[in-house]
Amino acid sequence: AAVKDPEPRVREAVLLSIAASAPPGGADVARWALANDGWSFVKVQAIGVLAKTPPSGDVDAALAGALGDTSARVRGATLVALGRRRASAMHGAVRARLDDPNEDPEVRAAAARVLGAMCDGSSADRLTELARGLAVAGTPEDEQQVAVAALEGLAAMHPADLGDRLAPLMAETVPPTARAAAHRALAAHGTCR
């Protein structure tokens, strides 16, 4: 009942408590809050609860629905939760956030990282294309943010041909920070098998 309290900070506190204690029915309460609460900070707490729940199609579907929320903060938290859950069936919805040119750059960057965390090999070419944007002089700051995240996604995925994918970032004409990031990506131990 407290999750329906008229005070949003009370609702947020309820969800924080649920996240800490994982009571039976906690996921149902969080799904309800995610679908019905009007405050983004309450929804973010609900997403935090759902991120920790066992595998469930209902939870993944609730999170996928939140990818259309009006709040970039909610969409970003949702992407992180899907990545944490390794909800690979949702890779298409995650990829849609990455490829939406009207999406907030931080959300697009989160999507790039999550695709790597999900080990979505079908996104390796797209992540490579975006990461190579770091080699282009004058790339806008927002696109650089997405490019760095794509590089991080590739590092997590660590495909067998990562060296070939990142070779254009190793050229002497590439800014030193981009070259260093590419070297770190190559040295990283991927999380995918």
Secondary structure, DSSP 8 states (H G I E B T S, - for coil): -GGG-SSHHHHHHHHHHHHHH--TTHHHHHHHHHHH---HHHHHHHHHHHHTS---HHHHHHHHHHTT-S-HHHHHHHHHHHHHTT-GGGHHHHHHHHH-TTS-HHHHHHHHHHHHHTT-GGGHHHHHHHHGGGGSTT--HHHHHHHHHHHHHHHHH--TTHHHHHGGGGSTTS-HHHHHHHHHHHHS--S--
